[in-house]
Amino acid sequence: MEEEYFISGYCRVLDAGRMVTVETDGSKITDVDCRYGGCPYQPECPVARQIRQLGE
């Protein structure tokens, strides 16, 4: 079952608040509208942390 989530938080790349849309199919993340997976700040990013939790 596909689901869509909206996550808001601070983005260091943009140096601003941001709302990110995440699409999942079960526990598999199928689409993210930010640089998740390739962002240099991903290890400490609060938005990435929430995205990882959706995939668990």
PDB file of N, CA, C, O and CB in Angstrom:
ATOM      1  N   MET A   1       0.831  -1.178   0.000  1.00  0.00           N
ATOM      2  CA  MET A   1       0.000   0.000   0.000  1.00  0.00           C
ATOM      3  C   MET A   1       0.879   1.247   0.000  1.00  0.00           C
ATOM      4  O   MET A   1       1.724   1.414   0.879  1.00  0.00           O
ATOM      5  CB  MET A   1      -0.947  -0.005   1.207  1.00  0.00           C
ATOM      6  N   GLU A   2       0.685   2.100  -0.962  1.00  0.00           N
ATOM      7  CA  GLU A   2       1.477   3.329  -1.057  1.00  0.00           C
ATOM      8  C   GLU A   2       0.941   4.374  -0.084  1.00  0.00           C
ATOM      9  O   GLU A   2      -0.268   4.545   0.073  1.00  0.00           O
ATOM     10  CB  GLU A   2       1.462   3.880  -2.502  1.00  0.00           C
ATOM     11  N   GLU A   3       1.876   5.068   0.562  1.00  0.00           N
ATOM     12  CA  GLU A   3       1.515   6.143   1.478  1.00  0.00           C
ATOM     13  C   GLU A   3       2.418   7.336   1.221  1.00  0.00           C
ATOM     14  O   GLU A   3       3.534   7.193   0.721  1.00  0.00           O
ATOM     15  CB  GLU A   3       1.619   5.682   2.953  1.00  0.00           C
ATOM     16  N   GLU A   4       1.920   8.515   1.571  1.00  0.00           N
ATOM     17  CA  GLU A   4       2.677   9.749   1.399  1.00  0.00           C
ATOM     18  C   GLU A   4       2.773  10.445   2.748  1.00  0.00           C
ATOM     19  O   GLU A   4       1.785  10.562   3.474  1.00  0.00           O
ATOM     20  CB  GLU A   4       2.014  10.680   0.334  1.00  0.00           C
ATOM     21  N   TYR A   5       3.976  10.905   3.073  1.00  0.00           N
ATOM     22  CA  TYR A   5       4.230  11.591   4.330  1.00  0.00           C
ATOM     23  C   TYR A   5       4.828  12.961   4.049  1.00  0.00           C
ATOM     24  O   TYR A   5       5.490  13.170   3.033  1.00  0.00           O
ATOM     25  CB  TYR A   5       5.167  10.760   5.231  1.00  0.00           C
ATOM     26  N   PHE A   6       4.584  13.886   4.961  1.00  0.00           N
ATOM     27  CA  PHE A   6       5.153  15.223   4.877  1.00  0.00           C
ATOM     28  C   PHE A   6       5.988  15.447   6.132  1.00  0.00           C
ATOM     29  O   PHE A   6       5.486  15.352   7.252  1.00  0.00           O
ATOM     30  CB  PHE A   6       4.036  16.319   4.728  1.00  0.00           C
ATOM     31  N   ILE A   7       7.256  15.742   5.930  1.00  0.00           N
ATOM     32  CA  ILE A   7       8.183  15.958   7.040  1.00  0.00           C
ATOM     33  C   ILE A   7       8.719  17.374   6.930  1.00  0.00           C
ATOM     34  O   ILE A   7       9.169  17.796   5.865  1.00  0.00           O
ATOM     35  CB  ILE A   7       9.349  14.911   7.032  1.00  0.00           C
ATOM     36  N   SER A   8       8.669  18.102   8.029  1.00  0.00           N
ATOM     37  CA  SER A   8       9.230  19.448   7.995  1.00  0.00           C
ATOM     38  C   SER A   8      10.410  19.521   8.955  1.00  0.00           C
ATOM     39  O   SER A   8      10.436  18.848   9.985  1.00  0.00           O
ATOM     40  CB  SER A   8       8.157  20.511   8.359  1.00  0.00           C
ATOM     41  N   GLY A   9      11.374  20.342   8.601  1.00  0.00           N
ATOM     42  CA  GLY A   9      12.553  20.519   9.426  1.00  0.00           C
ATOM     43  C   GLY A   9      13.545  21.441   8.749  1.00  0.00           C
ATOM     44  O   GLY A   9      13.286  21.983   7.675  1.00  0.00           O
ATOM     45  N   TYR A  10      14.674  21.606   9.392  1.00  0.00           N
ATOM     46  CA  TYR A  10      15.714  22.510   8.893  1.00  0.00           C
ATOM     47  C   TYR A  10      16.602  21.783   7.885  1.00  0.00           C
ATOM     48  O   TYR A  10      17.017  20.647   8.115  1.00  0.00           O
ATOM     49  CB  TYR A  10      16.568  23.064  10.063  1.00  0.00           C
ATOM     50  N   CYS A  11      16.888  22.449   6.771  1.00  0.00           N
ATOM     51  CA  CYS A  11      17.766  21.913   5.727  1.00  0.00           C
ATOM     52  C   CYS A  11      19.032  22.760   5.686  1.00  0.00           C
ATOM     53  O   CYS A  11      18.971  23.963   5.430  1.00  0.00           O
ATOM     54  CB  CYS A  11      17.052  21.898   4.328  1.00  0.00           C
ATOM     55  N   ARG A  12      20.183  22.131   5.940  1.00  0.00           N
ATOM     56  CA  ARG A  12      21.453  22.868   5.910  1.00  0.00           C
ATOM     57  C   ARG A  12      21.855  23.250   4.491  1.00  0.00           C
ATOM     58  O   ARG A  12      22.494  24.284   4.293  1.00  0.00           O
ATOM     59  CB  ARG A  12      22.560  22.038   6.550  1.00  0.00           C
ATOM     60  N   VAL A  13      21.498  22.444   3.510  1.00  0.00           N
ATOM     61  CA  VAL A  13      21.839  22.760   2.122  1.00  0.00           C
ATOM     62  C   VAL A  13      21.170  24.068   1.714  1.00  0.00           C
ATOM     63  O   VAL A  13      21.796  24.923   1.087  1.00  0.00           O
ATOM     64  CB  VAL A  13      21.412  21.609   1.172  1.00  0.00           C
ATOM     65  N   LEU A  14      19.906  24.221   2.066  1.00  0.00           N
ATOM     66  CA  LEU A  14      19.168  25.444   1.730  1.00  0.00           C
ATOM     67  C   LEU A  14      19.316  26.527   2.788  1.00  0.00           C
ATOM     68  O   LEU A  14      18.989  27.687   2.541  1.00  0.00           O
ATOM     69  CB  LEU A  14      17.702  25.127   1.538  1.00  0.00           C
ATOM     70  N   ASP A  15      19.812  26.149   3.978  1.00  0.00           N
ATOM     71  CA  ASP A  15      19.899  27.048   5.125  1.00  0.00           C
ATOM     72  C   ASP A  15      18.534  27.664   5.427  1.00  0.00           C
ATOM     73  O   ASP A  15      18.402  28.874   5.610  1.00  0.00           O
ATOM     74  CB  ASP A  15      20.939  28.151   4.867  1.00  0.00           C
ATOM     75  N   ALA A  16      17.521  26.788   5.475  1.00  0.00           N
ATOM     76  CA  ALA A  16      16.149  27.240   5.709  1.00  0.00           C
ATOM     77  C   ALA A  16      15.283  26.056   6.129  1.00  0.00           C
ATOM     78  O   ALA A  16      15.668  24.895   5.989  1.00  0.00           O
ATOM     79  CB  ALA A  16      15.567  27.921   4.441  1.00  0.00           C
ATOM     80  N   GLY A  17      14.107  26.384   6.644  1.00  0.00           N
ATOM     81  CA  GLY A  17      13.118  25.349   6.937  1.00  0.00           C
ATOM     82  C   GLY A  17      12.588  24.788   5.633  1.00  0.00           C
ATOM     83  O   GLY A  17      12.565  25.474   4.611  1.00  0.00           O
ATOM     84  N   ARG A  18      12.164  23.544   5.676  1.00  0.00           N
ATOM     85  CA  ARG A  18      11.754  22.871   4.446  1.00  0.00           C
ATOM     86  C   ARG A  18      10.721  21.808   4.752  1.00  0.00           C
ATOM     87  O   ARG A  18      10.798  21.163   5.797  1.00  0.00           O
ATOM     88  CB  ARG A  18      12.961  22.250   3.733  1.00  0.00           C
ATOM     89  N   MET A  19       9.754  21.607   3.866  1.00  0.00           N
ATOM     90  CA  MET A  19       8.822  20.498   3.967  1.00  0.00           C
ATOM     91  C   MET A  19       9.175  19.503   2.864  1.00  0.00           C
ATOM     92  O   MET A  19       9.258  19.870   1.692  1.00  0.00           O
ATOM     93  CB  MET A  19       7.330  20.984   3.852  1.00  0.00           C
ATOM     94  N   VAL A  20       9.380  18.249   3.243  1.00  0.00           N
ATOM     95  CA  VAL A  20       9.797  17.196   2.322  1.00  0.00           C
ATOM     96  C   VAL A  20       8.667  16.180   2.185  1.00  0.00           C
ATOM     97  O   VAL A  20       8.079  15.766   3.185  1.00  0.00           O
ATOM     98  CB  VAL A  20      11.107  16.507   2.813  1.00  0.00           C
ATOM     99  N   THR A  21       8.367  15.785   0.972  1.00  0.00           N
ATOM    100  CA  THR A  21       7.375  14.752   0.705  1.00  0.00           C
ATOM    101  C   THR A  21       8.092  13.423   0.539  1.00  0.00           C
ATOM    102  O   THR A  21       9.069  13.318  -0.204  1.00  0.00           O
ATOM    103  CB  THR A  21       6.532  15.092  -0.557  1.00  0.00           C
ATOM    104  N   VAL A  22       7.595  12.409   1.240  1.00  0.00           N
ATOM    105  CA  VAL A  22       8.178  11.066   1.186  1.00  0.00           C
ATOM    106  C   VAL A  22       7.079  10.089   0.801  1.00  0.00           C
ATOM    107  O   VAL A  22       6.009  10.075   1.409  1.00  0.00           O
ATOM    108  CB  VAL A  22       8.833  10.666   2.557  1.00  0.00           C
ATOM    109  N   GLU A  23       7.345   9.275  -0.209  1.00  0.00           N
ATOM    110  CA  GLU A  23       6.401   8.239  -0.606  1.00  0.00           C
ATOM    111  C   GLU A  23       6.980   6.885  -0.250  1.00  0.00           C
ATOM    112  O   GLU A  23       8.161   6.622  -0.476  1.00  0.00           O
ATOM    113  CB  GLU A  23       6.079   8.320  -2.118  1.00  0.00           C
ATOM    114  N   THR A  24       6.130   6.023   0.313  1.00  0.00           N
ATOM    115  CA  THR A  24       6.555   4.684   0.685  1.00  0.00           C
ATOM    116  C   THR A  24       5.593   3.650   0.121  1.00  0.00           C
ATOM    117  O   THR A  24       4.429   3.933  -0.163  1.00  0.00           O
ATOM    118  CB  THR A  24       6.652   4.551   2.208  1.00  0.00           C
ATOM    119  N   ASP A  25       6.116   2.456  -0.030  1.00  0.00           N
ATOM    120  CA  ASP A  25       5.304   1.299  -0.402  1.00  0.00           C
ATOM    121  C   ASP A  25       5.607   0.247   0.651  1.00  0.00           C
ATOM    122  O   ASP A  25       6.598  -0.476   0.554  1.00  0.00           O
ATOM    123  CB  ASP A  25       5.617   0.777  -1.885  1.00  0.00           C
ATOM    124  N   GLY A  26       4.754   0.169   1.648  1.00  0.00           N
ATOM    125  CA  GLY A  26       5.060  -0.660   2.811  1.00  0.00           C
ATOM    126  C   GLY A  26       6.158   0.017   3.599  1.00  0.00           C
ATOM    127  O   GLY A  26       6.024   1.185   3.964  1.00  0.00           O
ATOM    128  N   SER A  27       7.235  -0.686   3.867  1.00  0.00           N
ATOM    129  CA  SER A  27       8.362  -0.070   4.580  1.00  0.00           C
ATOM    130  C   SER A  27       9.459   0.372   3.610  1.00  0.00           C
ATOM    131  O   SER A  27      10.521   0.813   4.047  1.00  0.00           O
ATOM    132  CB  SER A  27       8.941  -1.052   5.612  1.00  0.00           C
ATOM    133  N   LYS A  28       9.220   0.261   2.310  1.00  0.00           N
ATOM    134  CA  LYS A  28      10.200   0.666   1.302  1.00  0.00           C
ATOM    135  C   LYS A  28       9.958   2.117   0.878  1.00  0.00           C
ATOM    136  O   LYS A  28       8.851   2.473   0.476  1.00  0.00           O
ATOM    137  CB  LYS A  28      10.136  -0.272   0.074  1.00  0.00           C
ATOM    138  N   ILE A  29      10.986   2.941   0.968  1.00  0.00           N
ATOM    139  CA  ILE A  29      10.899   4.331   0.533  1.00  0.00           C
ATOM    140  C   ILE A  29      11.034   4.352  -0.982  1.00  0.00           C
ATOM    141  O   ILE A  29      12.030   3.876  -1.526  1.00  0.00           O
ATOM    142  CB  ILE A  29      11.997   5.221   1.216  1.00  0.00           C
ATOM    143  N   THR A  30      10.027   4.907  -1.669  1.00  0.00           N
ATOM    144  CA  THR A  30      10.043   4.910  -3.129  1.00  0.00           C
ATOM    145  C   THR A  30      10.397   6.261  -3.725  1.00  0.00           C
ATOM    146  O   THR A  30      10.914   6.312  -4.841  1.00  0.00           O
ATOM    147  CB  THR A  30       8.712   4.475  -3.647  1.00  0.00           C
ATOM    148  N   ASP A  31      10.137   7.362  -3.021  1.00  0.00           N
ATOM    149  CA  ASP A  31      10.449   8.689  -3.561  1.00  0.00           C
ATOM    150  C   ASP A  31      10.584   9.698  -2.428  1.00  0.00           C
ATOM    151  O   ASP A  31       9.798   9.692  -1.480  1.00  0.00           O
ATOM    152  CB  ASP A  31       9.360   9.146  -4.559  1.00  0.00           C
ATOM    153  N   VAL A  32      11.584  10.561  -2.537  1.00  0.00           N
ATOM    154  CA  VAL A  32      11.808  11.635  -1.577  1.00  0.00           C
ATOM    155  C   VAL A  32      12.152  12.877  -2.384  1.00  0.00           C
ATOM    156  O   VAL A  32      12.994  12.811  -3.280  1.00  0.00           O
ATOM    157  CB  VAL A  32      12.950  11.276  -0.542  1.00  0.00           C
ATOM    158  N   ASP A  33      11.517  14.015  -2.085  1.00  0.00           N
ATOM    159  CA  ASP A  33      11.791  15.213  -2.887  1.00  0.00           C
ATOM    160  C   ASP A  33      12.856  16.134  -2.270  1.00  0.00           C
ATOM    161  O   ASP A  33      12.721  17.358  -2.269  1.00  0.00           O
ATOM    162  CB  ASP A  33      10.510  15.991  -3.081  1.00  0.00           C
ATOM    163  N   CYS A  34      13.905  15.511  -1.753  1.00  0.00           N
ATOM    164  CA  CYS A  34      15.105  16.246  -1.341  1.00  0.00           C
ATOM    165  C   CYS A  34      16.300  15.399  -1.744  1.00  0.00           C
ATOM    166  O   CYS A  34      16.136  14.406  -2.453  1.00  0.00           O
ATOM    167  CB  CYS A  34      15.110  16.553   0.216  1.00  0.00           C
ATOM    168  N   ARG A  35      17.483  15.763  -1.314  1.00  0.00           N
ATOM    169  CA  ARG A  35      18.697  15.033  -1.722  1.00  0.00           C
ATOM    170  C   ARG A  35      18.978  13.837  -0.818  1.00  0.00           C
ATOM    171  O   ARG A  35      20.129  13.416  -0.704  1.00  0.00           O
ATOM    172  CB  ARG A  35      19.902  15.972  -1.716  1.00  0.00           C
ATOM    173  N   TYR A  36      17.970  13.291  -0.186  1.00  0.00           N
ATOM    174  CA  TYR A  36      18.143  12.120   0.683  1.00  0.00           C
ATOM    175  C   TYR A  36      18.836  11.009  -0.090  1.00  0.00           C
ATOM    176  O   TYR A  36      18.431  10.662  -1.200  1.00  0.00           O
ATOM    177  CB  TYR A  36      16.777  11.627   1.233  1.00  0.00           C
ATOM    178  N   GLY A  37      19.873  10.462   0.501  1.00  0.00           N
ATOM    179  CA  GLY A  37      20.661   9.431  -0.160  1.00  0.00           C
ATOM    180  C   GLY A  37      21.935   9.979  -0.775  1.00  0.00           C
ATOM    181  O   GLY A  37      22.860   9.220  -1.063  1.00  0.00           O
ATOM    182  N   GLY A  38      21.994  11.302  -0.981  1.00  0.00           N
ATOM    183  CA  GLY A  38      23.174  11.903  -1.571  1.00  0.00           C
ATOM    184  C   GLY A  38      23.569  13.208  -0.921  1.00  0.00           C
ATOM    185  O   GLY A  38      24.460  13.903  -1.408  1.00  0.00           O
ATOM    186  N   CYS A  39      22.919  13.546   0.166  1.00  0.00           N
ATOM    187  CA  CYS A  39      23.191  14.817   0.842  1.00  0.00           C
ATOM    188  C   CYS A  39      24.405  14.691   1.753  1.00  0.00           C
ATOM    189  O   CYS A  39      24.506  13.725   2.509  1.00  0.00           O
ATOM    190  CB  CYS A  39      21.963  15.274   1.654  1.00  0.00           C
ATOM    191  N   PRO A  40      25.334  15.652   1.697  1.00  0.00           N
ATOM    192  CA  PRO A  40      26.520  15.573   2.560  1.00  0.00           C
ATOM    193  C   PRO A  40      26.195  15.756   4.045  1.00  0.00           C
ATOM    194  O   PRO A  40      27.006  15.383   4.893  1.00  0.00           O
ATOM    195  CB  PRO A  40      27.529  16.619   2.134  1.00  0.00           C
ATOM    196  N   TYR A  41      25.054  16.309   4.374  1.00  0.00           N
ATOM    197  CA  TYR A  41      24.669  16.545   5.763  1.00  0.00           C
ATOM    198  C   TYR A  41      23.717  15.477   6.303  1.00  0.00           C
ATOM    199  O   TYR A  41      23.222  15.602   7.423  1.00  0.00           O
ATOM    200  CB  TYR A  41      24.027  17.906   5.891  1.00  0.00           C
ATOM    201  N   GLN A  42      23.459  14.446   5.531  1.00  0.00           N
ATOM    202  CA  GLN A  42      22.484  13.432   5.896  1.00  0.00           C
ATOM    203  C   GLN A  42      22.703  12.794   7.272  1.00  0.00           C
ATOM    204  O   GLN A  42      21.725  12.561   7.983  1.00  0.00           O
ATOM    205  CB  GLN A  42      22.490  12.374   4.869  1.00  0.00           C
ATOM    206  N   PRO A  43      23.951  12.501   7.678  1.00  0.00           N
ATOM    207  CA  PRO A  43      24.128  11.858   8.992  1.00  0.00           C
ATOM    208  C   PRO A  43      23.573  12.665  10.167  1.00  0.00           C
ATOM    209  O   PRO A  43      23.110  12.083  11.148  1.00  0.00           O
ATOM    210  CB  PRO A  43      25.587  11.602   9.228  1.00  0.00           C
ATOM    211  N   GLU A  44      23.612  13.995  10.079  1.00  0.00           N
ATOM    212  CA  GLU A  44      23.106  14.811  11.189  1.00  0.00           C
ATOM    213  C   GLU A  44      21.789  15.525  10.869  1.00  0.00           C
ATOM    214  O   GLU A  44      21.329  16.344  11.663  1.00  0.00           O
ATOM    215  CB  GLU A  44      24.144  15.834  11.578  1.00  0.00           C
ATOM    216  N   CYS A  45      21.187  15.232   9.738  1.00  0.00           N
ATOM    217  CA  CYS A  45      19.964  15.922   9.307  1.00  0.00           C
ATOM    218  C   CYS A  45      18.726  15.396  10.052  1.00  0.00           C
ATOM    219  O   CYS A  45      18.471  14.191  10.051  1.00  0.00           O
ATOM    220  CB  CYS A  45      19.770  15.758   7.787  1.00  0.00           C
ATOM    221  N   PRO A  46      17.957  16.296  10.687  1.00  0.00           N
ATOM    222  CA  PRO A  46      16.753  15.847  11.389  1.00  0.00           C
ATOM    223  C   PRO A  46      15.672  15.319  10.433  1.00  0.00           C
ATOM    224  O   PRO A  46      14.902  14.433  10.801  1.00  0.00           O
ATOM    225  CB  PRO A  46      16.188  16.989  12.217  1.00  0.00           C
ATOM    226  N   VAL A  47      15.614  15.852   9.230  1.00  0.00           N
ATOM    227  CA  VAL A  47      14.640  15.361   8.248  1.00  0.00           C
ATOM    228  C   VAL A  47      15.039  13.952   7.803  1.00  0.00           C
ATOM    229  O   VAL A  47      14.181  13.073   7.714  1.00  0.00           O
ATOM    230  CB  VAL A  47      14.550  16.326   7.016  1.00  0.00           C
ATOM    231  N   ALA A  48      16.318  13.724   7.525  1.00  0.00           N
ATOM    232  CA  ALA A  48      16.794  12.401   7.117  1.00  0.00           C
ATOM    233  C   ALA A  48      16.541  11.375   8.214  1.00  0.00           C
ATOM    234  O   ALA A  48      16.217  10.224   7.918  1.00  0.00           O
ATOM    235  CB  ALA A  48      18.291  12.449   6.774  1.00  0.00           C
ATOM    236  N   ARG A  49      16.681  11.772   9.463  1.00  0.00           N
ATOM    237  CA  ARG A  49      16.423  10.863  10.580  1.00  0.00           C
ATOM    238  C   ARG A  49      14.971  10.387  10.545  1.00  0.00           C
ATOM    239  O   ARG A  49      14.697   9.202  10.737  1.00  0.00           O
ATOM    240  CB  ARG A  49      16.733  11.554  11.930  1.00  0.00           C
ATOM    241  N   GLN A  50      14.050  11.307  10.300  1.00  0.00           N
ATOM    242  CA  GLN A  50      12.633  10.934  10.231  1.00  0.00           C
ATOM    243  C   GLN A  50      12.346  10.061   9.004  1.00  0.00           C
ATOM    244  O   GLN A  50      11.515   9.155   9.065  1.00  0.00           O
ATOM    245  CB  GLN A  50      11.752  12.196  10.197  1.00  0.00           C
ATOM    246  N   ILE A  51      13.035  10.335   7.894  1.00  0.00           N
ATOM    247  CA  ILE A  51      12.864   9.507   6.691  1.00  0.00           C
ATOM    248  C   ILE A  51      13.351   8.087   6.973  1.00  0.00           C
ATOM    249  O   ILE A  51      12.688   7.123   6.591  1.00  0.00           O
ATOM    250  CB  ILE A  51      13.635  10.117   5.480  1.00  0.00           C
ATOM    251  N   ARG A  52      14.488   7.947   7.628  1.00  0.00           N
ATOM    252  CA  ARG A  52      15.004   6.619   7.978  1.00  0.00           C
ATOM    253  C   ARG A  52      14.010   5.859   8.848  1.00  0.00           C
ATOM    254  O   ARG A  52      13.820   4.655   8.672  1.00  0.00           O
ATOM    255  CB  ARG A  52      16.353   6.740   8.705  1.00  0.00           C
ATOM    256  N   GLN A  53      13.378   6.557   9.782  1.00  0.00           N
ATOM    257  CA  GLN A  53      12.399   5.908  10.656  1.00  0.00           C
ATOM    258  C   GLN A  53      11.200   5.383   9.868  1.00  0.00           C
ATOM    259  O   GLN A  53      10.617   4.364  10.239  1.00  0.00           O
ATOM    260  CB  GLN A  53      11.927   6.883  11.732  1.00  0.00           C
ATOM    261  N   LEU A  54      10.827   6.067   8.790  1.00  0.00           N
ATOM    262  CA  LEU A  54       9.719   5.590   7.967  1.00  0.00           C
ATOM    263  C   LEU A  54      10.085   4.291   7.251  1.00  0.00           C
ATOM    264  O   LEU A  54       9.215   3.458   6.993  1.00  0.00           O
ATOM    265  CB  LEU A  54       9.317   6.658   6.946  1.00  0.00           C
ATOM    266  N   GLY A  55      11.364   4.117   6.932  1.00  0.00           N
ATOM    267  CA  GLY A  55      11.813   2.933   6.217  1.00  0.00           C
ATOM    268  C   GLY A  55      12.066   1.726   7.117  1.00  0.00           C
ATOM    269  O   GLY A  55      12.383   0.643   6.624  1.00  0.00           O
ATOM    270  N   GLU A  56      11.929   1.901   8.425  1.00  0.00           N
ATOM    271  CA  GLU A  56      12.179   0.781   9.336  1.00  0.00           C
ATOM    272  C   GLU A  56      10.956  -0.090   9.514  1.00  0.00           C
ATOM    273  O   GLU A  56      11.002  -1.076  10.251  1.00  0.00           O
ATOM    274  CB  GLU A  56      12.636   1.292  10.682  1.00  0.00           C
TER     275      GLU A  56
END
